[in-house]
Structures are given as C-alpha cells and as structure tokens.
Amino acid sequence: MENNKYQLTQAGLDALTQELNQLKTVDRDQNLEALKEARAQGDLSENADYDAAREEQARIEGRIKEIENVLKNYTLIKSTKKGKAIHIGRKVRLKIDDNAPVDYTIVGSLEANPFENLISNESPIGRSIIGAKEGDAKLVKTQSNKEVQVTIEKVY
C-alpha cells in the first residue's frame, strides 16, 4: 500500500504508536542483547540461537518500517454520531442469519480483528453495510462464497 492513505481510528493510531515505541525501545534492545550472547557462543555457522536472533531482528526491523509507513500515510477517521448511516468508526449491532445479535465496530482494514468484533470496511460485510441505516437488511456473499442475511438492528 505504498503511498496510499490508511484509514485509522484514534484507537488504532494509538495502538500503532504504542507498538512502534515498544519495538524501538524494548524489543530492539532485547534482540541486540540476544545477538551479543549468541555471538559469544563462538562458531556462528551452526549457532541456532544466533540464527533465531537474526530472524527476530529482521522481523522487528520489518515491522518498524511497516508501522512508520502507515504513520506517514494515514487518514484519521473521526467517529461521529451525527446521522443514522453507518461509516468507519461507528458501532453497530448486527444479526447475521439466525444467530444472536452482536455489536461490532467498523474500522479500517489495518485495525480489523474479528476476535474483538472489529470489522473492516473492506470486508464483504463491512462494504455492504457502509451507508446503510438501522433496520436495513442486506444479503452478503462472504469470502467463502456463502450468502448470509445481515440485519442492522442498531447504530450507535
């Protein structure tokens, strides 16, 4: 997503900023210490600890670059309770098929986490309900080609 604008809520921005700080101030230092200890063991050609520390260093540095790119190219989504239409940042209660209603928050794709009821605006359900209002029902084709009935019970 080079040079694209990432859509973030304030909570998502705060989480990324905190993760970046953790990576730069704690994880990077711990990794450097692990590299020093592994080097002290001698022969690096067959040193599993050294290989693991180098892989972790690559993961940390890659994630730092990724977060820095997002923080240079984001648009802050401000959740507003004006209007009844669903947009990024709004919380909604959805009834999917015959399941019990569940509250979800619509977020940008970087913040999506179905385990925390955070639905991406780019997911099939997210795309289908953007702009919809309380009481609307939508037939949505999921990524697995299954059709589900999504009823918007409440928009907070």
C-alpha positions in Angstrom: 0.0 0.0 0.0 2.9 2.4 -0.7 1.7 6.0 -0.8 -1.9 5.1 -0.1 -3.8 6.6 2.8 -4.5 4.1 5.5 -7.7 4.7 7.4 -7.3 4.6 11.2 -9.5 5.4 14.1 -7.9 7.2 17.1 -7.7 3.8 19.0 -5.9 2.2 16.0 -3.4 5.1 15.7 -2.7 4.9 19.5 -2.1 1.2 19.3 0.3 1.5 16.3 2.2 4.3 18.1 2.5 2.3 21.2 3.6 -0.8 19.3 6.3 1.2 17.4 7.6 2.6 20.8 7.7 -0.9 22.2 9.6 -2.2 19.2 12.1 0.6 19.2 12.8 0.9 22.9 12.3 -2.6 24.3 12.2 -5.3 21.7 15.1 -3.9 19.7 17.3 -3.7 22.8 16.4 -7.2 23.9 17.2 -8.5 20.5 20.6 -6.8 20.4 21.4 -8.4 23.8 20.3 -11.9 22.4 22.6 -11.3 19.4 25.6 -10.4 21.7 25.0 -13.6 23.8 24.7 -15.8 20.7 27.9 -14.3 19.2 29.7 -15.0 22.4 29.0 -18.7 22.0 31.5 -18.9 19.2 31.0 -20.6 15.8 28.1 -18.7 14.1 27.8 -21.2 11.2 25.9 -23.7 13.3 24.6 -21.5 16.1 20.8 -21.8 16.3 20.5 -19.1 18.9 22.3 -16.7 16.6 20.0 -17.7 13.6 16.9 -17.2 15.7 18.1 -13.8 17.0 18.9 -12.7 13.4 15.4 -13.8 12.2 13.8 -11.9 15.2 15.9 -8.8 14.3 14.6 -8.9 10.7 11.0 -9.3 12.0 11.4 -6.3 14.3 13.0 -4.0 11.7 10.4 -5.0 9.1 7.6 -4.3 11.5 9.1 -0.9 12.4 9.3 0.1 8.7 5.8 -1.1 8.1 4.4 1.0 11.0 6.4 4.0 10.1 5.0 3.8 6.6 1.5 3.6 7.9 2.1 6.6 10.3 3.4 8.7 7.3 0.3 7.8 5.2 -2.8 7.7 7.3 -6.1 9.4 7.4 -7.6 9.8 10.9 -11.2 8.6 10.9 -13.2 10.6 13.5 -16.3 8.7 14.7 -19.3 10.9 14.7 -22.7 10.1 16.0 -24.3 12.5 13.5 -26.8 10.9 11.2 -28.0 7.3 11.2 -25.8 6.0 8.4 -23.0 3.5 9.1 -19.5 4.6 8.4 -16.0 3.8 9.7 -15.8 4.3 13.4 -19.4 3.6 14.1 -20.5 0.8 16.4 -23.4 -1.3 15.1 -25.5 -4.3 16.3 -25.8 -6.9 13.6 -27.9 -10.0 13.4 -26.3 -12.4 11.0 -28.6 -15.1 9.7 -30.4 -16.7 12.7 -27.6 -16.0 15.2 -27.9 -13.8 18.2 -27.2 -10.1 17.6 -23.6 -9.0 18.2 -22.2 -5.5 18.5 -19.3 -4.7 16.0 -17.2 -1.6 15.3 -16.5 -0.7 11.7 -12.8 0.1 11.3 -10.1 0.4 8.6 -8.5 -2.7 7.3 -5.4 -2.4 9.4 -7.4 -2.4 12.6 -9.7 -5.3 11.7 -9.9 -8.1 14.3 -12.9 -10.4 14.2 -12.0 -11.8 17.6 -12.5 -8.3 19.1 -15.6 -7.6 16.9 -13.8 -5.1 14.7 -15.0 -5.4 11.1 -13.0 -4.0 8.3 -14.7 -1.5 6.0 -13.2 -3.6 3.1 -14.6 -6.9 4.2 -17.7 -8.2 2.4 -20.0 -7.4 5.4 -18.3 -4.1 6.1 -18.6 -3.0 2.4 -22.3 -4.0 2.3 -23.3 -2.1 5.4 -21.4 1.2 4.8 -24.0 3.8 4.2 -26.9 1.6 5.5 -29.2 2.6 8.3 -30.8 0.9 11.3 -33.4 -1.6 10.2 -31.8 -2.3 6.8 -31.2 -5.9 5.8 -28.6 -7.0 3.3 -27.8 -10.3 1.6 -24.0 -10.6 1.7 -21.7 -13.0 -0.1 -18.8 -13.9 2.2 -15.3 -14.6 1.1 -16.1 -18.3 1.2 -19.0 -17.7 -1.3 -21.6 -18.3 1.4 -24.6 -15.9 1.4 -25.7 -14.6 4.8 -28.5 -12.3 5.7 -27.2 -9.3 7.7 -29.8 -7.2 9.6 -28.7 -3.9 11.1 -30.5 -3.8 14.5 -28.8 -0.7 16.0 -26.4 2.0 15.0 -24.7 3.7 18.0 
